[in-house]
Amino acid sequence: MDSASSVENESLLKKAGSYGFGVVIIVAVFLLVTLFLRGVVWASEKALPWLLNAGSIAFDVCVLGLLPLCIFRRTRPWAGFGFYLASFLFGIALFAFSCLVVVTIWGYGGLIVGLVLGGVGVVPVAFFAALFHAEWSPFWAVVIGTVLTFGTHFLGIYLITPKEVEKQQQDEVSV
């Protein structure tokens, strides 16, 4: 009888230990997620002014330097490469701005939803948050940032792709 009681107590202690360990793991994961979210917001706050300045310079370079290069056939790939690189800068600035918009309007819950949607989901969440709360300035900033990001990205790819490859692909499709 005594050995059965000690086995029962030992089993009870093992269960309590494993439940306690599970609670510690859950709390640790919660703390890591909280630190990560706060870190994303903190980094966005600190980097956004620099990103906006760099984005402004990149926009000027795109308009004043790269667009004229599109005129000449030999310099189009270089212009395309410049547009392609600028699109990443515009995208990072858009992501940082969207993080701040989401946290300001919908809080960390909205940011979690946006990050769960592959990280890039922060931009559509910011779009809808600004739209549903009639915050028109952030709404249009997200729209313009999205158009600028994807417009320069696809323009860069279009300009980099040789026209012979495009013609060959069209010929293969038509056959």
Backbone as CSV, one residue per row, in Angstrom:
resi,resn,N_x,N_y,N_z,CA_x,CA_y,CA_z,C_x,C_y,C_z
1,MET,0.823,-1.190,0.000,0.000,0.000,0.000,0.866,1.251,0.000
2,ASP,1.950,1.184,0.744,2.832,2.336,0.858,3.533,2.628,-0.474
3,SER,3.925,1.588,-1.212,4.600,1.796,-2.488,3.625,2.328,-3.534
4,ALA,2.367,1.917,-3.472,1.366,2.439,-4.406,1.120,3.913,-4.146
5,SER,1.133,4.322,-2.909,0.936,5.728,-2.553,2.110,6.575,-3.023
6,SER,3.330,6.065,-2.892,4.500,6.828,-3.328,4.544,6.929,-4.848
7,VAL,4.127,5.894,-5.565,4.063,5.927,-7.023,3.021,6.947,-7.468
8,GLU,1.888,6.978,-6.731,0.834,7.935,-7.043,1.323,9.367,-6.827
9,ASN,2.024,9.616,-5.728,2.566,10.952,-5.442,3.621,11.344,-6.461
10,GLU,4.445,10.369,-6.843,5.480,10.641,-7.837,4.841,10.994,-9.176
11,SER,3.787,10.282,-9.555,3.076,10.556,-10.792,2.427,11.942,-10.741
12,LEU,1.865,12.278,-9.582,1.245,13.587,-9.401,2.285,14.696,-9.504
13,LEU,3.471,14.465,-8.920,4.547,15.453,-9.004,5.044,15.611,-10.438
14,LYS,5.131,14.516,-11.183,5.556,14.599,-12.577,4.557,15.413,-13.403
15,LYS,3.265,15.164,-13.168,2.236,15.914,-13.891,2.308,17.397,-13.553
16,ALA,2.448,17.697,-12.260,2.525,19.098,-11.843,3.766,19.756,-12.426
17,GLY,4.867,19.036,-12.459,6.099,19.575,-13.041,5.962,19.838,-14.525
18,SER,5.324,18.914,-15.234,5.166,19.114,-16.672,4.185,20.248,-16.968
19,TYR,3.122,20.377,-16.156,2.210,21.513,-16.330,2.919,22.824,-16.023
20,GLY,3.701,22.839,-14.976,4.465,24.045,-14.625,5.437,24.420,-15.719
21,PHE,6.105,23.409,-16.295,7.035,23.661,-17.387,6.282,24.204,-18.601
22,GLY,5.101,23.674,-18.859,4.287,24.162,-19.967,3.877,25.613,-19.772
23,VAL,3.512,25.974,-18.551,3.147,27.361,-18.250,4.349,28.275,-18.445
24,VAL,5.522,27.838,-18.010,6.742,28.636,-18.177,7.035,28.837,-19.664
25,ILE,6.867,27.805,-20.467,7.093,27.921,-21.916,6.101,28.897,-22.535
26,ILE,4.832,28.812,-22.150,3.814,29.716,-22.696,4.120,31.160,-22.326
27,VAL,4.498,31.400,-21.079,4.851,32.752,-20.641,6.077,33.249,-21.387
28,ALA,7.077,32.382,-21.583,8.285,32.779,-22.306,7.970,33.141,-23.752
29,VAL,7.130,32.353,-24.412,6.738,32.652,-25.794,5.973,33.970,-25.855
30,PHE,5.067,34.175,-24.914,4.308,35.425,-24.861,5.246,36.620,-24.690
31,LEU,6.229,36.499,-23.804,7.190,37.584,-23.597,8.033,37.832,-24.846
32,LEU,8.455,36.773,-25.529,9.240,36.940,-26.753,8.429,37.615,-27.848
33,VAL,7.166,37.224,-27.987,6.303,37.856,-28.993,6.096,39.331,-28.659
34,THR,5.881,39.616,-27.369,5.705,41.004,-26.949,6.960,41.824,-27.227
35,LEU,8.115,41.270,-26.907,9.366,41.972,-27.181,9.574,42.170,-28.671
36,PHE,9.239,41.160,-29.472,9.362,41.275,-30.919,8.461,42.383,-31.458
37,LEU,7.198,42.406,-31.015,6.269,43.430,-31.501,6.717,44.822,-31.091
38,ARG,7.118,44.951,-29.843,7.613,46.260,-29.391,8.861,46.652,-30.168
39,GLY,9.701,45.659,-30.477,10.914,45.932,-31.247,10.611,46.392,-32.659
40,VAL,9.602,45.776,-33.272,9.217,46.177,-34.631,8.714,47.618,-34.622
41,VAL,7.890,47.942,-33.646,7.354,49.308,-33.563,8.473,50.292,-33.247
42,TRP,9.350,49.942,-32.310,10.460,50.822,-31.953,11.367,51.050,-33.159
43,ALA,11.711,49.978,-33.872,12.572,50.110,-35.051,11.889,50.942,-36.136
44,SER,10.588,50.759,-36.291,9.855,51.550,-37.288,9.872,53.028,-36.922
45,GLU,9.663,53.330,-35.639,9.693,54.733,-35.201,11.053,55.362,-35.433
46,LYS,12.108,54.629,-35.127,13.464,55.183,-35.260,13.907,55.276,-36.719
47,ALA,13.527,54.292,-37.529,14.020,54.238,-38.909,13.177,55.045,-39.890
48,LEU,11.922,55.298,-39.563,11.035,55.937,-40.538,11.529,57.307,-41.021
49,PRO,11.997,58.201,-40.150,12.500,59.474,-40.689,13.656,59.286,-41.671
50,TRP,14.552,58.371,-41.380,15.675,58.102,-42.278,15.184,57.478,-43.578
51,LEU,14.228,56.572,-43.466,13.694,55.923,-44.660,12.945,56.912,-45.544
52,LEU,12.222,57.840,-44.926,11.504,58.842,-45.724,12.472,59.773,-46.441
53,ASN,13.551,60.155,-45.772,14.568,60.982,-46.433,15.231,60.224,-47.579
54,ALA,15.595,58.978,-47.324,16.202,58.165,-48.377,15.218,57.925,-49.512
55,GLY,13.950,57.704,-49.188,12.925,57.513,-50.209,12.724,58.763,-51.058
56,SER,12.803,59.917,-50.418,12.687,61.171,-51.158,13.855,61.337,-52.139
57,ILE,15.034,61.028,-51.678,16.206,61.103,-52.558,16.087,60.077,-53.685
58,ALA,15.657,58.856,-53.357,15.499,57.816,-54.378,14.433,58.208,-55.399
59,PHE,13.356,58.831,-54.935,12.317,59.287,-55.862,12.874,60.332,-56.824
60,ASP,13.653,61.283,-56.277,14.268,62.299,-57.129,15.225,61.680,-58.142
61,VAL,15.998,60.703,-57.702,16.923,60.027,-58.613,16.145,59.278,-59.696
62,CYS,15.046,58.651,-59.303,14.226,57.926,-60.288,13.651,58.868,-61.335
63,VAL,13.125,59.991,-60.881,12.481,60.923,-61.818,13.501,61.679,-62.651
64,LEU,14.522,62.209,-61.993,15.467,63.073,-62.701,16.623,62.324,-63.363
65,GLY,16.954,61.159,-62.846,18.107,60.445,-63.384,17.746,59.202,-64.185
66,LEU,16.841,58.389,-63.663,16.561,57.111,-64.308,15.544,57.203,-65.437
67,LEU,14.547,58.073,-65.293,13.571,58.212,-66.388,14.214,58.673,-67.693
68,PRO,15.124,59.655,-67.665,15.789,60.009,-68.933,16.624,58.868,-69.516
69,LEU,17.143,57.982,-68.661,17.912,56.845,-69.168,17.026,55.850,-69.917
70,CYS,15.725,55.903,-69.672,14.796,54.992,-70.356,14.633,55.335,-71.829
71,ILE,15.044,56.522,-72.219,14.894,56.951,-73.610,15.800,56.147,-74.529
72,PHE,17.023,55.907,-74.076,18.015,55.240,-74.912,18.009,53.734,-74.649
73,ARG,18.007,52.961,-75.729,17.898,51.510,-75.632,19.057,50.899,-74.840
74,ARG,20.262,51.425,-75.001,21.430,50.853,-74.325,21.413,51.092,-72.817
75,THR,20.792,52.152,-72.368,20.807,52.472,-70.936,19.542,52.008,-70.207
76,ARG,18.591,51.437,-70.921,17.365,50.972,-70.277,17.608,49.916,-69.193
77,PRO,18.480,48.924,-69.412,18.712,47.958,-68.327,19.282,48.596,-67.063
78,TRP,20.120,49.601,-67.223,20.664,50.294,-66.045,19.573,51.060,-65.320
79,ALA,18.710,51.696,-66.074,17.583,52.395,-65.458,16.667,51.399,-64.765
80,GLY,16.428,50.267,-65.416,15.594,49.229,-64.816,16.178,48.716,-63.508
81,PHE,17.487,48.526,-63.482,18.138,48.068,-62.255,17.991,49.112,-61.151
82,GLY,18.113,50.379,-61.504,17.932,51.449,-60.523,16.510,51.502,-59.983
83,PHE,15.522,51.372,-60.872,14.123,51.336,-60.429,13.870,50.134,-59.525
84,TYR,14.433,49.000,-59.912,14.261,47.771,-59.137,14.815,47.938,-57.724
85,LEU,16.004,48.505,-57.603,16.591,48.728,-56.280,15.787,49.748,-55.479
86,ALA,15.333,50.793,-56.119,14.559,51.824,-55.429,13.249,51.252,-54.891
87,SER,12.686,50.265,-55.580,11.424,49.681,-55.128,11.568,49.032,-53.755
88,PHE,12.729,48.465,-53.468,12.937,47.857,-52.150,12.995,48.912,-51.055
89,LEU,13.619,50.030,-51.342,13.647,51.128,-50.372,12.236,51.656,-50.126
90,PHE,11.473,51.833,-51.196,10.094,52.290,-51.036,9.266,51.269,-50.247
91,GLY,9.507,49.994,-50.484,8.777,48.944,-49.776,9.101,48.902,-48.289
92,ILE,10.359,49.085,-47.942,10.741,49.084,-46.521,10.134,50.291,-45.813
93,ALA,10.164,51.439,-46.464,9.559,52.635,-45.873,8.043,52.446,-45.722
94,LEU,7.416,51.831,-46.704,5.979,51.562,-46.636,5.657,50.610,-45.493
95,PHE,6.464,49.580,-45.301,6.251,48.634,-44.217,6.378,49.322,-42.859
96,ALA,7.424,50.145,-42.685,7.612,50.841,-41.407,6.456,51.799,-41.141
97,PHE,6.043,52.540,-42.151,4.930,53.473,-41.991,3.641,52.717,-41.664
98,SER,3.410,51.599,-42.348,2.194,50.811,-42.122,2.163,50.236,-40.712
99,CYS,3.323,49.804,-40.201,3.377,49.300,-38.820,2.918,50.369,-37.841
100,LEU,3.395,51.575,-38.033,3.026,52.661,-37.126,1.550,53.042,-37.270
101,VAL,1.031,53.017,-38.484,-0.383,53.329,-38.695,-1.256,52.285,-38.006
102,VAL,-0.912,51.015,-38.179,-1.719,49.943,-37.587,-1.691,50.030,-36.064
103,VAL,-0.518,50.235,-35.488,-0.420,50.299,-34.022,-1.163,51.515,-33.492
104,THR,-1.107,52.619,-34.215,-1.793,53.825,-33.769,-3.308,53.657,-33.825
105,ILE,-3.820,53.049,-34.879,-5.270,52.961,-35.056,-5.858,51.726,-34.378
106,TRP,-5.276,50.536,-34.625,-5.860,49.293,-34.120,-5.053,48.632,-33.017
107,GLY,-3.920,49.194,-32.678,-3.128,48.636,-31.588,-2.318,47.415,-32.017
108,TYR,-1.782,46.748,-31.008,-0.913,45.606,-31.272,-1.679,44.410,-31.833
109,GLY,-2.969,44.328,-31.569,-3.772,43.242,-32.145,-3.776,43.299,-33.665
110,GLY,-3.945,44.489,-34.209,-3.898,44.658,-35.661,-2.529,44.355,-36.223
111,LEU,-1.487,44.729,-35.476,-0.125,44.441,-35.926,0.128,42.938,-35.943
112,ILE,-0.378,42.232,-34.948,-0.227,40.772,-34.918,-0.918,40.159,-36.123
113,VAL,-2.127,40.622,-36.430,-2.847,40.097,-37.595,-2.047,40.355,-38.870
114,GLY,-1.509,41.552,-39.002,-0.724,41.885,-40.192,0.537,41.055,-40.311
115,LEU,1.213,40.826,-39.205,2.436,40.029,-39.254,2.147,38.549,-39.476
116,VAL,1.005,38.072,-38.972,0.638,36.677,-39.196,0.346,36.444,-40.681
117,LEU,-0.106,37.463,-41.365,-0.390,37.357,-42.802,0.885,37.464,-43.634
118,GLY,1.969,36.940,-43.123,3.216,36.894,-43.880,4.057,38.143,-43.772
119,GLY,3.811,38.979,-42.803,4.602,40.189,-42.648,4.155,41.294,-43.574
120,VAL,3.907,40.940,-44.834,3.484,41.938,-45.806,2.037,42.327,-45.557
121,GLY,1.330,41.556,-44.772,-0.059,41.846,-44.470,-0.247,43.093,-43.648
122,VAL,0.842,43.651,-43.138,0.753,44.892,-42.362,0.262,46.029,-43.261
123,VAL,0.652,46.023,-44.512,0.249,47.098,-45.434,-1.259,47.059,-45.698
124,PRO,-1.855,45.907,-46.060,-3.311,45.911,-46.224,-4.063,46.196,-44.931
125,VAL,-3.525,45.731,-43.798,-4.176,46.017,-42.512,-4.146,47.517,-42.253
126,ALA,-3.037,48.172,-42.548,-2.955,49.632,-42.391,-3.930,50.326,-43.341
127,PHE,-4.042,49.809,-44.552,-4.977,50.360,-45.531,-6.403,50.316,-44.983
128,PHE,-6.822,49.133,-44.495,-8.184,48.989,-43.990,-8.396,49.742,-42.678
129,ALA,-7.396,49.783,-41.830,-7.523,50.528,-40.570,-7.741,52.006,-40.852
130,ALA,-6.954,52.558,-41.758,-7.113,53.973,-42.102,-8.440,54.217,-42.815
131,LEU,-8.846,53.292,-43.657,-10.109,53.436,-44.385,-11.302,53.390,-43.437
132,PHE,-11.346,52.406,-42.540,-12.484,52.239,-41.641,-12.576,53.337,-40.592
133,HIS,-11.454,53.976,-40.280,-11.459,55.053,-39.291,-11.411,56.431,-39.944
134,ALA,-11.566,56.465,-41.260,-11.594,57.712,-42.032,-10.373,58.579,-41.757
135,GLU,-9.226,57.946,-41.648,-7.944,58.651,-41.518,-7.378,58.772,-42.932
136,TRP,-7.737,59.870,-43.608,-7.459,59.957,-45.038,-6.001,60.211,-45.352
137,SER,-5.295,60.931,-44.530,-3.880,61.179,-44.804,-3.062,59.881,-44.777
138,PRO,-3.168,59.054,-43.727,-2.449,57.775,-43.775,-2.974,56.842,-44.866
139,PHE,-4.276,56.909,-45.137,-4.852,56.064,-46.183,-4.182,56.346,-47.520
140,TRP,-4.130,57.629,-47.903,-3.537,57.972,-49.195,-2.035,57.751,-49.201
141,ALA,-1.386,57.913,-48.049,0.051,57.635,-47.980,0.319,56.152,-48.234
142,VAL,-0.522,55.275,-47.694,-0.359,53.836,-47.928,-0.644,53.514,-49.398
143,VAL,-1.676,54.108,-49.960,-2.012,53.852,-51.365,-0.873,54.313,-52.273
144,ILE,-0.390,55.528,-52.066,0.688,56.060,-52.910,1.971,55.254,-52.710
145,GLY,2.254,54.875,-51.470,3.439,54.058,-51.204,3.361,52.702,-51.883
146,THR,2.181,52.113,-51.895,2.006,50.813,-52.558,2.183,50.938,-54.065
147,VAL,1.576,51.962,-54.646,1.708,52.183,-56.092,3.165,52.469,-56.450
148,LEU,3.823,53.279,-55.653,5.223,53.612,-55.905,6.109,52.376,-55.790
149,THR,5.869,51.570,-54.773,6.680,50.364,-54.566,6.519,49.379,-55.716
150,PHE,5.274,49.019,-56.015,5.054,48.019,-57.059,5.275,48.585,-58.458
151,GLY,4.982,49.875,-58.641,5.220,50.488,-59.947,6.690,50.494,-60.322
152,THR,7.545,50.916,-59.398,8.982,50.926,-59.708,9.526,49.503,-59.816
153,HIS,8.975,48.587,-59.032,9.447,47.198,-59.082,9.168,46.583,-60.456
154,PHE,7.924,46.696,-60.913,7.569,46.084,-62.196,8.159,46.844,-63.382
155,LEU,8.296,48.160,-63.260,8.960,48.920,-64.311,10.418,48.497,-64.430
156,GLY,11.069,48.302,-63.281,12.457,47.851,-63.305,12.597,46.487,-63.959
157,ILE,11.712,45.563,-63.616,11.763,44.226,-64.224,11.510,44.315,-65.730
158,TYR,10.551,45.141,-66.120,10.239,45.307,-67.537,11.438,45.856,-68.309
159,LEU,12.111,46.831,-67.723,13.243,47.439,-68.419,14.477,46.541,-68.438
160,ILE,14.618,45.691,-67.441,15.778,44.796,-67.393,15.614,43.635,-68.369
161,THR,14.388,43.164,-68.547,14.137,42.008,-69.404,14.407,42.371,-70.857
162,PRO,15.311,41.636,-71.504,15.594,41.926,-72.922,14.376,41.658,-73.791
163,LYS,14.196,42.467,-74.784,13.022,42.346,-75.661,13.077,41.070,-76.497
164,GLU,14.284,40.547,-76.780,14.387,39.305,-77.542,13.784,38.149,-76.748
165,VAL,13.999,38.148,-75.434,13.445,37.084,-74.581,11.929,37.169,-74.572
166,GLU,11.395,38.380,-74.484,9.947,38.549,-74.501,9.361,38.055,-75.822
167,LYS,10.025,38.394,-76.929,9.524,37.973,-78.237,9.580,36.458,-78.359
168,GLN,10.665,35.848,-77.856,10.792,34.396,-77.918,9.709,33.719,-77.081
169,GLN,9.399,34.282,-75.909,8.352,33.718,-75.067,6.990,33.846,-75.738
170,GLN,6.731,34.949,-76.407,5.464,35.116,-77.105,5.352,34.143,-78.269
171,ASP,6.475,33.893,-78.978,6.462,32.954,-80.083,6.188,31.532,-79.584
172,GLU,6.745,31.177,-78.429,6.521,29.841,-77.861,5.071,29.653,-77.461
173,VAL,4.447,30.700,-76.936,3.048,30.625,-76.501,2.146,30.486,-77.729
174,SER,2.433,31.196,-78.806,1.573,31.183,-79.980,1.679,29.875,-80.755
175,VAL,2.775,29.138,-80.593,2.952,27.879,-81.336,2.209,26.757,-80.721
